[in-house]
Amino acid sequence: MGLVFMSGFEWGTNREFDQVAGSVVTSQKRSGSYSADIGNGQWLHKVLPQPLTEVYVQFAYRTGWSSTAVFFVISKGGTDIVSISKDGNYRLQVCSGYGGTVYCTGVTPIQQNVWYLIELHFKMADAGGIIELRIDGNLEATFSGDTKPGADTSFDKMRWGATTGTTVFNMDDVVIFDTSGEANNSWPNGLKVVLLKPNADGGSLQWEPTPTGSHFACVDEVPVSATDYLKAGTVDLLEVLGLEDLPAEAQSVKAVRLDFWGLKGSIQPPQNLQLGVRIGGNDYLSADKALPLAQGLVSHALEQNPAGGNWSVSSVNGMEFLARSRT
């Protein structure tokens, strides 16, 4: 798999997560235009696609509070496996369970109103377990040994925010890698998550626009609009849209995720969707993906360029977005 999940909150919503509280704001951000604002008694959950035993996770963190409460947890079902909080000197510490036994403590005091890029490598095991904690790319703390505090042998969920204690913070640029893929199987190394919106009509415009006119203008709103949209009334209709270029600061690309906000209109086809890219005149489409009954996000991750090799800034800037309606 490699890439498990990523979010920069650039759709102007936190609905990419599975259980949400708090809001998305423009007043603070590490990159792009938005960050999540998680208040006291609020949290974001992300259920992983499958249980894991080893993971690399990064997120940008900024707080204006002096709280030492837990603000990040990896869990299995309702059981907390490992957590991050601060000690009395505001240094990050990694603990078993929810703020339990301290595995290791960092060296950098977390200052208020400063963005920090936190990365955690966690391997769950009775023996040979690994914890490595980084801040802004620098190794802060390590632990090796027993990292399996109970009977659970894997984890399947991550949570940002406290269930006890006070936490108020902003979060941005969330990236989760596992170790199974050929790419993206180690440290994210401070990646930034950006959104490239549609900005041009492509060579195939078979979906119906509402309102009439440019197709791309029906799907370029942030947050997503319920009044501007494209509709496919039958199957195997192909829509091709041009995309914005990457920011000028971009030097490399680790992965591309194709996002489609939509729903199926009835029990009749089309019920499914293919997502893809057009590169150098060739189309690369995903397998069929089910459309939700209510408006939701359908995604397809491409960790390497389907035309061959790794992604580059030029290949991303030259690609077009594809959507094909399916039965």
Backbone bond lengths (Angstrom), bond angles and torsions (degrees), N, CA, C in turn:
res aa  C-N    CA-C-N  psi(-1)  N-CA   C-N-CA  omega(-1)  CA-C   N-CA-C  phi
1 M - - - 1.468 - - 1.519 110.73 -
2 G 1.349 117.97 -57.69 1.457 119.86 -176.25 1.513 111.05 77.86
3 L 1.330 117.02 -93.65 1.464 121.32 178.71 1.524 109.76 -73.15
4 V 1.322 115.86 117.90 1.459 122.10 177.87 1.523 110.74 -94.23
5 F 1.346 115.66 -41.29 1.466 119.72 -175.67 1.516 108.51 -166.98
6 M 1.335 115.52 150.83 1.460 120.68 169.49 1.517 109.45 -152.64
7 S 1.326 115.73 148.14 1.459 120.71 177.17 1.519 109.35 -158.37
8 G 1.314 115.54 131.70 1.457 121.78 170.03 1.514 111.82 -111.85
9 F 1.378 116.09 9.06 1.464 122.96 -179.28 1.522 111.73 61.55
10 E 1.350 115.52 24.11 1.464 119.62 -172.50 1.525 113.56 -78.88
11 W 1.333 117.85 -8.30 1.459 119.31 170.92 1.528 111.27 -80.89
12 G 1.343 117.20 3.16 1.458 120.61 -179.32 1.509 112.78 71.92
13 T 1.338 116.88 26.76 1.460 121.99 -178.99 1.521 108.88 -152.73
14 N 1.328 116.74 159.47 1.466 121.07 172.61 1.522 111.81 -104.82
15 R 1.330 117.13 17.68 1.464 121.21 -176.13 1.524 113.52 -73.35
16 E 1.325 119.04 -3.92 1.461 120.44 171.36 1.526 110.89 -68.03
17 F 1.326 116.91 -19.02 1.455 121.99 177.54 1.529 109.52 -89.29
18 D 1.336 116.96 168.36 1.470 120.94 -170.29 1.513 113.45 -94.83
19 Q 1.304 118.21 -31.44 1.459 122.03 173.57 1.508 106.21 -134.28
20 V 1.315 116.87 122.33 1.458 118.76 -167.17 1.523 111.27 -125.57
21 A 1.310 114.08 146.06 1.460 123.45 168.32 1.517 106.29 -149.21
22 G 1.310 116.08 169.38 1.443 118.60 -174.80 1.520 110.42 83.52
23 S 1.320 115.77 -164.09 1.454 120.69 -174.11 1.521 109.88 -141.73
24 V 1.331 115.87 177.25 1.456 123.01 175.04 1.523 106.89 -118.52
25 V 1.336 116.18 131.75 1.466 120.40 -171.72 1.525 110.92 -129.14
26 T 1.316 115.54 158.94 1.470 122.08 174.88 1.526 112.05 -102.57
27 S 1.318 117.07 -9.13 1.464 120.78 -174.78 1.521 112.69 -70.84
28 Q 1.331 117.26 -25.13 1.461 122.04 177.49 1.532 108.43 -135.13
29 K 1.326 116.68 139.28 1.457 121.37 174.44 1.517 108.98 -166.02
30 R 1.322 115.26 147.01 1.468 120.31 173.22 1.515 109.91 -84.99
31 S 1.331 116.36 -36.15 1.460 122.29 177.84 1.517 108.18 -147.52
32 G 1.320 116.05 165.65 1.456 120.04 178.01 1.514 112.35 65.00
33 S 1.342 115.50 -143.10 1.459 121.28 -173.37 1.514 114.43 -116.99
34 Y 1.353 118.69 -11.96 1.462 121.20 -171.28 1.522 111.47 -136.27
35 S 1.334 114.58 159.24 1.461 122.13 164.29 1.521 107.75 -143.82
36 A 1.340 116.19 164.07 1.455 120.78 173.26 1.519 108.99 -82.70
37 D 1.327 115.96 141.82 1.461 123.10 176.68 1.521 106.81 -115.81
38 I 1.332 116.25 107.63 1.458 122.21 -174.70 1.521 108.26 -107.36
39 G 1.327 116.88 114.19 1.449 122.16 -176.68 1.515 112.55 -93.09
40 N 1.320 115.65 179.76 1.454 121.14 -179.85 1.529 110.67 -62.29
41 G 1.325 116.35 130.23 1.460 120.98 -178.43 1.513 114.05 78.24
42 Q 1.345 117.65 10.55 1.460 122.02 179.33 1.519 109.60 -116.16
43 W 1.340 116.33 158.89 1.455 120.40 179.35 1.515 110.79 -161.24
44 L 1.315 114.98 163.91 1.455 123.34 171.91 1.529 108.35 -119.41
45 H 1.323 116.95 132.74 1.462 122.65 175.99 1.525 109.26 -109.97
46 K 1.313 116.79 143.69 1.463 121.98 169.09 1.514 108.44 -130.42
47 V 1.337 116.29 115.55 1.454 122.01 174.73 1.520 108.41 -82.67
48 L 1.317 117.63 127.05 1.453 121.69 -177.84 1.529 110.21 -75.30
49 P 1.328 118.19 149.57 1.471 120.27 -178.65 1.524 113.58 -60.16
50 Q 1.327 117.14 -28.20 1.460 122.15 177.47 1.520 108.25 -154.11
51 P 1.346 117.63 155.63 1.470 119.62 178.60 1.526 111.26 -62.16
52 L 1.323 115.80 144.04 1.454 122.86 -179.48 1.521 110.22 -126.31
53 T 1.327 115.32 161.52 1.459 121.41 171.90 1.528 111.58 -118.31
54 E 1.338 116.99 -11.37 1.457 120.30 -179.76 1.523 109.01 -147.71
55 V 1.329 115.77 140.85 1.461 119.37 -173.83 1.522 110.22 -155.14
56 Y 1.329 115.23 152.40 1.456 123.57 166.82 1.526 106.50 -117.68
57 V 1.318 117.24 125.23 1.463 120.34 -179.60 1.527 108.88 -131.53
58 Q 1.328 115.80 138.50 1.463 121.11 173.90 1.518 109.11 -127.39
59 F 1.329 115.50 149.85 1.455 121.38 169.44 1.524 108.04 -158.15
60 A 1.312 115.36 145.70 1.450 121.34 175.59 1.525 108.50 -87.70
61 Y 1.326 116.33 139.47 1.467 122.80 -169.94 1.521 109.28 -135.21
62 R 1.331 115.79 134.80 1.469 121.56 177.21 1.517 108.51 -146.77
63 T 1.329 117.23 130.38 1.461 120.29 -179.86 1.520 110.56 -137.11
64 G 1.313 115.32 147.34 1.454 121.54 173.19 1.515 112.11 -103.40
65 W 1.349 116.07 9.95 1.465 121.37 -177.01 1.523 109.65 -113.25
66 S 1.337 115.91 157.57 1.465 122.12 179.12 1.528 112.27 -97.32
67 S 1.313 117.19 20.43 1.463 121.43 -176.63 1.523 112.09 -62.16
68 T 1.327 116.42 146.54 1.470 122.65 174.31 1.530 111.31 -110.96
69 A 1.335 118.26 10.46 1.464 121.51 -176.28 1.526 111.40 -71.41
70 V 1.329 115.65 161.80 1.461 122.50 173.71 1.525 109.45 -58.30
71 F 1.345 117.08 137.05 1.465 119.26 176.76 1.527 112.55 -131.25
72 F 1.340 118.76 -2.72 1.466 121.34 175.73 1.517 108.46 -146.97
73 V 1.354 115.52 135.98 1.463 121.78 -176.71 1.521 109.61 -139.59
74 I 1.326 116.25 139.52 1.468 123.59 166.61 1.519 106.69 -108.03
75 S 1.341 117.28 131.94 1.456 119.85 -172.56 1.520 111.80 -140.14
76 K 1.325 115.09 168.07 1.466 123.50 171.77 1.515 106.91 -123.96
77 G 1.338 116.41 111.16 1.451 118.98 -174.31 1.518 109.65 60.13
78 G 1.328 116.79 -122.57 1.456 121.05 178.00 1.511 114.22 -97.97
79 T 1.339 117.41 9.93 1.464 121.34 -177.81 1.518 110.13 -104.68
80 D 1.313 116.91 123.16 1.459 121.54 178.87 1.524 109.81 -80.69
81 I 1.340 115.73 131.71 1.463 122.08 -174.67 1.524 111.04 -100.24
82 V 1.335 117.55 -47.77 1.451 122.01 -177.30 1.528 108.20 -151.20
83 S 1.338 117.64 150.68 1.455 120.72 -175.02 1.517 110.58 -145.54
84 I 1.339 115.12 161.86 1.463 122.53 174.65 1.524 108.06 -121.43
85 S 1.327 115.18 131.99 1.465 121.99 174.46 1.523 107.56 -141.61
86 K 1.334 117.58 -162.54 1.462 121.81 175.49 1.524 108.76 -123.38
87 D 1.327 115.49 148.84 1.463 118.72 173.97 1.531 109.19 -85.56
88 G 1.338 116.63 -173.34 1.458 120.31 -176.83 1.509 113.93 -65.91
89 N 1.330 117.43 -15.42 1.461 122.04 176.22 1.520 112.22 -101.44
90 Y 1.329 116.63 12.42 1.466 124.91 176.79 1.529 113.00 65.28
91 R 1.330 115.29 27.78 1.458 120.71 172.37 1.527 108.33 -92.90
92 L 1.319 116.87 143.38 1.460 119.72 179.82 1.522 110.25 -66.08
93 Q 1.343 115.15 140.34 1.449 120.31 173.93 1.520 109.60 -135.18
94 V 1.319 115.35 142.00 1.455 122.51 178.34 1.524 107.20 -103.74
95 C 1.329 115.46 127.80 1.465 121.21 -173.17 1.518 110.73 -127.56
96 S 1.327 116.17 157.05 1.462 120.67 171.92 1.517 109.22 -74.11
97 G 1.341 115.51 150.34 1.452 119.69 179.11 1.507 112.16 55.49
98 Y 1.335 116.29 -142.95 1.464 121.94 179.32 1.530 108.47 -100.56
99 G 1.332 115.92 90.62 1.455 120.17 179.20 1.510 113.98 66.91
100 G 1.338 117.00 32.74 1.461 121.32 -179.25 1.520 112.33 -86.23
101 T 1.336 115.56 -137.28 1.459 120.79 -178.39 1.518 110.70 -58.12
102 V 1.323 117.63 133.12 1.465 122.61 -178.29 1.523 109.29 -77.80
103 Y 1.333 115.90 122.08 1.462 121.04 173.86 1.532 110.72 -79.61
104 C 1.328 116.54 -47.46 1.454 120.40 -176.62 1.522 109.19 -162.27
105 T 1.347 115.60 157.52 1.460 122.24 -176.81 1.519 110.00 -131.35
106 G 1.315 116.14 138.66 1.453 121.30 179.21 1.510 112.78 -75.78
107 V 1.323 116.29 -177.13 1.466 121.93 -176.94 1.520 112.73 -115.35
108 T 1.331 118.30 -12.45 1.467 121.66 -174.56 1.521 110.60 -98.80
109 P 1.346 119.64 118.67 1.463 120.53 173.54 1.533 110.25 -67.01
110 I 1.321 116.47 131.35 1.461 121.59 -179.52 1.521 108.94 -80.64
111 Q 1.313 116.34 114.42 1.454 121.68 -179.80 1.527 110.48 -84.48
112 Q 1.303 115.58 156.03 1.456 120.37 178.26 1.533 110.46 -77.05
113 N 1.346 114.32 147.19 1.468 122.87 173.97 1.526 113.10 61.93
114 V 1.332 115.47 34.43 1.461 122.41 175.85 1.530 107.78 -129.60
115 W 1.334 117.34 134.76 1.460 120.78 175.54 1.533 109.74 -77.64
116 Y 1.343 115.86 132.64 1.456 122.77 174.03 1.528 108.47 -124.37
117 L 1.310 116.12 141.53 1.460 121.33 175.63 1.527 107.61 -100.28
118 I 1.321 116.38 108.89 1.462 122.97 -177.27 1.522 109.28 -99.19
119 E 1.338 116.86 131.28 1.458 122.45 175.15 1.526 109.14 -129.23
120 L 1.324 115.63 136.46 1.464 121.79 179.43 1.522 109.67 -128.81
121 H 1.323 116.13 127.82 1.465 123.00 168.78 1.516 106.66 -104.29
122 F 1.327 116.12 118.33 1.472 121.02 -177.77 1.518 109.72 -127.84
123 K 1.328 115.62 121.83 1.460 122.87 172.87 1.514 108.06 -117.10
124 M 1.320 116.30 122.69 1.460 122.33 -175.33 1.518 109.93 -93.68
125 A 1.339 116.07 121.93 1.467 120.25 -179.54 1.514 109.58 -165.42
126 D 1.355 115.50 153.44 1.465 120.55 173.31 1.516 111.04 -65.54
127 A 1.330 115.16 -42.90 1.466 121.78 176.29 1.525 106.85 -135.31
128 G 1.311 116.44 142.33 1.463 119.17 -177.28 1.502 113.92 83.72
129 G 1.330 117.51 12.26 1.452 120.29 174.34 1.519 110.95 -68.32
130 I 1.334 116.35 155.13 1.466 121.36 -176.39 1.523 110.02 -134.03
131 I 1.334 115.31 135.62 1.462 122.04 168.09 1.516 107.23 -130.79
132 E 1.327 115.88 124.30 1.456 122.24 173.84 1.521 107.73 -131.94
133 L 1.311 115.86 129.49 1.457 121.63 -176.96 1.523 109.42 -120.24
134 R 1.324 115.96 129.50 1.462 121.83 178.38 1.520 109.90 -121.10
135 I 1.333 115.72 148.28 1.459 122.59 167.88 1.516 107.66 -127.35
136 D 1.326 115.71 124.29 1.466 122.06 179.59 1.525 111.79 51.59
137 G 1.326 116.14 39.49 1.453 122.40 176.06 1.513 115.07 85.13
138 N 1.328 118.02 -5.78 1.463 121.58 -178.42 1.524 110.83 -101.08
139 L 1.324 116.73 133.03 1.456 121.47 179.26 1.524 109.56 -68.50
140 E 1.342 116.10 122.41 1.463 122.19 -176.27 1.524 113.21 -102.91
141 A 1.332 117.12 -36.58 1.455 120.10 -173.58 1.522 109.42 -160.81
142 T 1.331 115.56 150.28 1.468 121.07 178.69 1.525 109.81 -140.80
143 F 1.333 113.88 157.27 1.464 121.67 173.23 1.519 107.40 -151.66
144 S 1.320 116.79 142.48 1.460 121.85 172.34 1.514 108.75 -135.85
145 G 1.329 114.93 141.67 1.459 119.60 -177.75 1.510 110.82 140.75
146 D 1.319 116.73 -140.22 1.462 122.91 -176.85 1.528 109.35 -82.51
147 T 1.337 116.51 111.19 1.461 122.04 177.63 1.532 111.32 -116.05
148 K 1.321 116.52 19.19 1.469 122.14 178.96 1.528 107.97 -114.23
149 P 1.342 116.75 93.29 1.465 119.22 -170.39 1.524 115.11 -74.29
150 G 1.309 118.76 -15.02 1.459 120.88 -177.27 1.515 111.47 -140.78
151 A 1.336 115.69 -149.21 1.462 120.50 -176.93 1.523 112.79 -85.05
152 D 1.316 117.81 -19.59 1.469 120.23 -179.12 1.519 110.28 -64.68
153 T 1.333 115.16 140.56 1.467 121.17 -178.32 1.522 112.78 -110.47
154 S 1.330 118.23 2.29 1.461 122.44 179.31 1.525 108.04 -155.46
155 F 1.333 116.40 175.14 1.456 121.66 177.18 1.521 108.87 -132.65
156 D 1.328 117.00 156.54 1.466 120.08 -174.48 1.526 114.25 -142.63
157 K 1.334 117.48 10.89 1.468 118.65 -177.22 1.521 109.87 -155.49
158 M 1.334 115.19 150.19 1.459 122.19 172.84 1.513 108.74 -126.89
159 R 1.325 115.21 149.02 1.461 120.33 -176.39 1.525 109.25 -141.22
160 W 1.327 115.37 132.03 1.459 122.63 175.13 1.522 108.26 -112.21
161 G 1.335 116.89 122.81 1.453 122.38 -175.94 1.511 110.98 122.03
162 A 1.331 116.55 159.24 1.460 121.95 -174.57 1.519 111.10 -97.38
163 T 1.345 115.96 144.55 1.464 120.98 169.11 1.524 110.69 -97.65
164 T 1.333 117.14 -21.82 1.465 122.28 169.24 1.524 107.33 -136.79
165 G 1.327 116.38 147.87 1.454 119.84 -175.54 1.520 110.70 88.20
166 T 1.311 115.73 179.23 1.460 122.49 -174.97 1.521 110.68 -112.01
167 T 1.318 116.53 123.57 1.458 121.33 171.55 1.521 108.88 -135.73
168 V 1.304 115.93 132.40 1.466 123.36 174.18 1.523 106.30 -137.97
169 F 1.339 117.16 117.69 1.467 118.55 -176.38 1.510 110.91 -159.23
170 N 1.333 115.37 163.98 1.462 122.99 170.26 1.521 108.88 -103.39
171 M 1.318 115.34 150.56 1.467 121.36 -178.67 1.518 108.93 -138.68
172 D 1.342 116.40 144.20 1.456 121.70 -178.43 1.528 108.41 -151.20
173 D 1.315 116.50 164.96 1.474 124.27 170.28 1.525 112.63 50.87
174 V 1.333 115.32 58.54 1.467 121.79 177.63 1.529 109.19 -83.06
175 V 1.330 116.73 126.84 1.467 122.13 179.00 1.522 108.12 -137.62
176 I 1.336 116.41 131.55 1.461 121.84 178.24 1.525 108.65 -125.33
177 F 1.330 116.79 121.79 1.462 123.72 174.57 1.528 108.95 -115.73
178 D 1.339 116.56 142.52 1.463 119.26 165.18 1.529 108.21 -102.01
179 T 1.318 117.49 -169.62 1.475 120.25 -174.56 1.522 112.89 -110.07
180 S 1.340 117.23 12.73 1.462 119.75 -171.67 1.518 114.24 -92.60
181 G 1.313 118.62 -17.39 1.453 120.06 -172.51 1.514 113.23 -89.17
182 E 1.339 115.23 164.75 1.462 120.45 174.26 1.526 111.21 -71.67
183 A 1.316 116.24 -27.25 1.461 122.27 177.29 1.521 108.47 -124.66
184 N 1.323 116.06 161.83 1.465 121.68 174.97 1.531 112.20 55.55
185 N 1.317 115.88 48.72 1.459 121.23 -176.62 1.529 112.69 -118.98
186 S 1.345 116.35 20.21 1.459 120.53 -179.92 1.531 108.19 -147.00
187 W 1.319 117.98 -148.86 1.459 121.85 -176.04 1.530 111.82 -63.11
188 P 1.325 118.39 134.63 1.470 120.65 172.28 1.524 113.06 -65.73
189 N 1.332 117.02 -30.31 1.468 121.49 174.61 1.527 113.45 63.81
190 G 1.321 115.53 41.51 1.462 118.81 170.82 1.502 115.62 80.42
191 L 1.318 118.19 27.82 1.460 121.43 -179.44 1.524 112.15 -58.34
192 K 1.319 115.18 149.68 1.454 122.12 171.80 1.523 108.97 -111.52
193 V 1.322 116.20 138.09 1.463 122.48 -178.46 1.520 107.61 -103.04
194 V 1.336 116.90 120.30 1.467 121.08 -177.48 1.523 109.60 -123.53
195 L 1.310 115.54 157.11 1.464 123.14 178.39 1.518 109.32 -109.65
196 L 1.335 116.60 126.47 1.461 122.44 174.09 1.527 107.68 -106.28
197 K 1.306 116.45 106.45 1.459 121.33 -175.55 1.527 111.08 -82.38
198 P 1.341 117.73 155.56 1.464 120.08 172.05 1.525 110.76 -59.82
199 N 1.336 115.55 138.42 1.472 118.99 -179.72 1.524 112.96 -139.62
200 A 1.360 116.68 6.58 1.470 118.84 -179.90 1.523 109.16 -161.36
201 D 1.323 116.29 150.80 1.459 121.39 172.97 1.522 109.61 -81.92
202 G 1.338 116.41 136.97 1.449 121.58 -179.52 1.516 112.89 -93.79
203 G 1.335 115.44 -162.74 1.460 120.88 -172.57 1.509 115.12 -82.68
204 S 1.325 118.87 -6.88 1.472 121.90 176.63 1.512 107.82 -134.09
205 L 1.341 115.72 117.24 1.470 121.58 -176.93 1.518 108.36 -128.89
206 Q 1.340 116.45 74.78 1.463 121.59 -172.60 1.522 113.21 -98.90
207 W 1.341 117.55 -5.05 1.458 120.20 176.84 1.535 108.93 -90.87
208 E 1.312 115.91 157.81 1.467 121.67 -176.70 1.527 110.44 -92.21
209 P 1.343 118.39 122.95 1.468 120.24 -179.16 1.527 112.50 -86.50
210 T 1.324 115.26 143.16 1.466 121.99 170.91 1.524 107.93 -133.08
211 P 1.337 118.71 116.99 1.463 127.66 -2.54 1.529 111.17 -72.66
212 T 1.322 115.79 169.52 1.457 120.07 -179.48 1.523 110.27 -66.32
213 G 1.313 115.27 156.19 1.458 120.92 -179.20 1.510 110.18 127.23
214 S 1.309 117.82 -145.66 1.462 122.17 -179.11 1.527 110.49 -62.11
215 H 1.323 115.84 133.69 1.459 119.76 -179.42 1.526 111.32 -70.36
216 F 1.332 116.57 -43.18 1.468 118.43 -175.82 1.524 111.60 -62.12
217 A 1.329 117.10 -30.70 1.465 120.49 -178.00 1.520 112.62 -69.33
218 C 1.339 117.03 -12.02 1.467 121.18 177.26 1.523 112.64 -84.52
219 V 1.336 117.01 -11.11 1.468 119.24 -173.97 1.530 112.41 -136.23
220 D 1.313 117.32 24.45 1.469 119.66 -178.38 1.518 113.26 -108.89
221 E 1.339 117.41 10.06 1.454 120.15 -177.66 1.526 111.45 -79.29
222 V 1.318 115.27 144.81 1.462 122.79 172.17 1.530 107.27 -133.66
223 P 1.360 116.53 120.72 1.462 129.39 -7.14 1.539 111.81 -62.90
224 V 1.330 115.13 170.69 1.458 121.68 -177.68 1.522 110.44 -61.26
225 S 1.331 115.90 138.34 1.459 122.35 -179.51 1.524 110.67 -95.07
226 A 1.335 115.86 146.64 1.464 121.05 174.47 1.520 112.06 -95.85
227 T 1.323 117.52 -4.24 1.465 120.72 -177.67 1.523 112.28 -108.57
228 D 1.323 118.76 -23.03 1.468 122.92 172.33 1.517 107.48 -103.30
229 Y 1.336 117.53 125.82 1.467 118.74 -177.82 1.525 110.37 -164.78
230 L 1.330 114.75 166.37 1.459 123.47 170.80 1.517 108.76 -111.04
231 K 1.335 116.54 144.11 1.467 121.32 -176.73 1.517 109.57 -130.19
232 A 1.343 115.96 134.01 1.463 122.47 173.08 1.518 107.99 -108.49
233 G 1.332 117.06 114.46 1.458 121.15 -176.66 1.510 113.90 -85.64
234 T 1.332 117.37 -17.69 1.463 121.55 179.17 1.530 108.37 -136.73
235 V 1.321 115.33 177.49 1.461 119.88 -176.08 1.533 110.84 -87.18
236 D 1.335 114.48 160.97 1.463 124.37 175.29 1.525 113.18 61.54
237 L 1.337 114.88 36.18 1.460 120.63 171.86 1.527 107.96 -97.36
238 L 1.331 116.60 129.60 1.461 121.96 -174.48 1.521 110.59 -107.44
239 E 1.320 115.07 128.73 1.456 122.42 175.89 1.526 108.39 -115.35
240 V 1.340 116.38 131.35 1.463 122.02 -179.77 1.525 108.09 -124.63
241 L 1.338 115.58 126.42 1.455 120.71 -177.77 1.526 110.37 -130.87
242 G 1.332 116.04 140.44 1.452 120.92 172.46 1.510 111.05 -76.63
243 L 1.335 116.58 158.47 1.459 122.22 -176.22 1.525 110.79 -126.98
244 E 1.318 114.86 157.13 1.451 120.89 173.08 1.530 110.57 -61.65
245 D 1.326 116.77 157.94 1.463 121.67 173.04 1.519 110.15 -80.38
246 L 1.324 114.96 160.91 1.454 121.12 173.27 1.528 110.42 -63.49
247 P 1.338 117.79 157.18 1.465 119.63 175.12 1.523 110.91 -58.46
248 A 1.312 116.64 152.39 1.463 121.22 -177.07 1.526 112.25 -60.75
249 E 1.336 117.59 -26.37 1.468 120.79 -179.37 1.523 112.91 -73.73
250 A 1.331 118.86 -15.74 1.469 121.79 -175.47 1.523 110.77 -63.43
251 Q 1.329 116.43 129.12 1.451 122.24 179.24 1.524 112.67 -113.32
252 S 1.322 116.72 -23.57 1.464 121.18 179.35 1.517 108.56 -154.36
253 V 1.338 115.65 166.99 1.464 121.87 -179.12 1.521 107.95 -134.29
254 K 1.338 115.95 126.73 1.469 120.52 -179.57 1.523 112.30 -91.97
255 A 1.321 117.50 -31.62 1.468 120.75 -177.42 1.520 109.30 -164.31
256 V 1.316 115.16 157.08 1.464 123.15 174.54 1.521 107.58 -123.34
257 R 1.313 116.59 132.37 1.461 120.38 173.53 1.515 108.84 -118.74
258 L 1.321 116.04 126.43 1.462 122.44 178.64 1.521 108.23 -91.61
259 D 1.325 116.95 122.39 1.462 122.56 -176.03 1.520 110.42 -112.93
260 F 1.334 114.92 139.65 1.463 122.42 179.23 1.521 107.21 -138.41
261 W 1.319 116.78 115.53 1.461 121.27 173.95 1.527 107.93 -94.25
262 G 1.330 117.15 119.57 1.454 118.68 -177.96 1.506 112.21 -172.51
263 L 1.333 114.83 -171.73 1.459 122.58 -179.61 1.512 108.79 -159.48
264 K 1.337 115.47 162.29 1.463 119.69 173.61 1.524 108.75 -91.30
265 G 1.317 115.60 140.44 1.447 119.96 -171.25 1.509 115.29 -84.80
266 S 1.353 119.03 -17.56 1.458 121.33 -177.38 1.521 108.20 -163.11
267 I 1.320 115.81 -171.91 1.470 120.25 177.51 1.523 110.92 -84.81
268 Q 1.321 117.29 -1.39 1.452 121.63 179.03 1.533 109.55 -92.47
269 P 1.337 116.99 155.98 1.467 119.20 174.97 1.535 109.85 -60.63
270 P 1.350 115.84 152.02 1.465 128.25 3.43 1.534 112.99 -81.21
271 Q 1.325 114.41 135.99 1.454 122.33 178.47 1.526 112.17 -108.96
272 N 1.325 115.44 -13.04 1.456 121.25 -174.29 1.528 110.62 -131.49
273 L 1.315 114.30 175.32 1.452 121.12 -172.06 1.523 108.87 -150.21
274 Q 1.323 115.72 143.14 1.459 120.97 167.72 1.528 108.36 -112.41
275 L 1.335 116.13 137.78 1.457 122.03 176.69 1.514 109.09 -115.67
276 G 1.320 116.44 147.17 1.454 117.73 -179.01 1.511 112.61 -169.54
277 V 1.334 114.24 -172.80 1.462 121.42 179.35 1.526 108.97 -132.41
278 R 1.312 115.27 152.27 1.470 122.94 171.86 1.524 107.41 -109.90
279 I 1.325 115.67 119.46 1.459 121.88 -178.05 1.520 108.26 -129.81
280 G 1.307 117.30 123.62 1.457 120.70 178.93 1.514 113.37 58.82
281 G 1.322 117.28 31.59 1.459 121.53 179.73 1.506 114.98 83.98
282 N 1.335 118.70 -2.37 1.459 122.70 179.13 1.522 110.24 -106.47
283 D 1.353 115.19 142.82 1.460 121.46 -178.53 1.524 110.37 -101.92
284 Y 1.331 115.80 136.61 1.460 122.89 178.44 1.521 107.21 -127.96
285 L 1.340 115.91 106.29 1.458 121.88 -173.63 1.519 110.92 -111.48
286 S 1.325 115.83 148.92 1.461 122.55 178.04 1.526 110.57 -76.40
287 A 1.321 115.85 172.25 1.462 121.18 166.04 1.525 108.71 -66.94
288 D 1.323 116.89 167.59 1.460 121.09 179.42 1.527 110.56 -61.61
289 K 1.332 115.37 138.45 1.452 122.42 177.15 1.521 108.57 -124.68
290 A 1.329 116.98 134.15 1.456 121.73 -176.42 1.518 111.11 -70.54
291 L 1.320 116.41 136.25 1.457 121.98 174.10 1.526 109.64 -84.09
292 P 1.326 118.71 143.98 1.468 120.96 179.20 1.520 111.76 -78.35
293 L 1.329 116.17 162.66 1.459 121.63 177.26 1.528 111.68 -74.40
294 A 1.319 116.47 -35.58 1.460 122.01 174.70 1.518 108.36 -113.02
295 Q 1.329 115.80 159.65 1.462 118.65 -175.96 1.528 111.02 -53.76
296 G 1.312 115.81 126.36 1.452 121.68 -179.95 1.514 110.20 -154.41
297 L 1.325 114.94 178.50 1.455 121.71 -175.99 1.518 110.63 -98.83
298 V 1.326 116.50 126.07 1.465 123.81 171.13 1.527 106.49 -111.81
299 S 1.336 117.04 128.95 1.458 120.68 -174.71 1.515 111.43 -130.74
300 H 1.317 115.11 157.31 1.467 122.27 174.24 1.518 108.07 -142.77
301 A 1.337 116.88 119.63 1.462 122.00 -176.75 1.522 110.45 -93.61
302 L 1.316 115.25 137.12 1.460 123.29 174.96 1.523 107.32 -122.55
303 E 1.329 116.69 104.33 1.460 120.10 -175.88 1.521 112.35 -84.48
304 Q 1.320 116.52 -18.23 1.455 121.39 173.71 1.522 108.51 -134.95
305 N 1.306 116.00 157.35 1.453 121.48 -179.46 1.527 109.58 -64.03
306 P 1.332 119.43 119.72 1.466 119.81 -179.01 1.526 113.28 -64.66
307 A 1.330 116.76 -16.79 1.467 120.38 175.34 1.525 111.45 -79.98
308 G 1.354 115.93 -8.00 1.458 120.15 177.84 1.507 112.84 124.92
309 G 1.332 116.55 133.98 1.458 121.15 175.55 1.506 113.42 81.00
310 N 1.321 114.38 -169.67 1.456 120.85 179.09 1.526 110.50 -82.78
311 W 1.322 114.96 162.01 1.451 120.15 174.72 1.529 110.33 -68.60
312 S 1.306 115.54 150.39 1.458 122.53 171.46 1.517 107.95 -133.17
313 V 1.306 116.04 164.93 1.459 119.73 177.84 1.526 110.47 -60.84
314 S 1.324 117.39 -41.51 1.467 120.30 -177.98 1.525 111.78 -67.48
315 S 1.344 117.77 -37.56 1.470 119.12 -179.86 1.521 111.26 -69.49
316 V 1.330 117.84 -36.21 1.463 120.06 176.15 1.523 110.50 -68.24
317 N 1.310 116.85 -43.75 1.471 119.57 -179.60 1.530 112.18 -65.65
318 G 1.329 117.40 -23.24 1.460 120.47 -178.97 1.513 115.27 -94.08
319 M 1.322 118.43 -2.96 1.466 119.79 -175.15 1.526 111.27 -88.95
320 E 1.345 114.95 160.62 1.459 122.69 172.99 1.520 109.01 -120.01
321 F 1.333 115.88 155.86 1.462 123.56 -177.97 1.526 109.70 -91.89
322 L 1.353 117.28 136.48 1.455 122.64 179.70 1.526 110.87 -120.35
323 A 1.321 116.24 142.01 1.459 122.95 170.78 1.518 107.91 -139.37
324 R 1.344 116.71 125.55 1.470 121.20 178.49 1.533 109.12 -122.64
325 S 1.327 116.29 128.48 1.461 120.51 177.40 1.527 109.22 -73.62
326 R 1.333 115.90 143.07 1.468 121.00 -176.22 1.520 110.01 -135.15
327 T 1.324 115.55 164.34 1.479 120.77 -177.44 1.514 111.05 -65.46
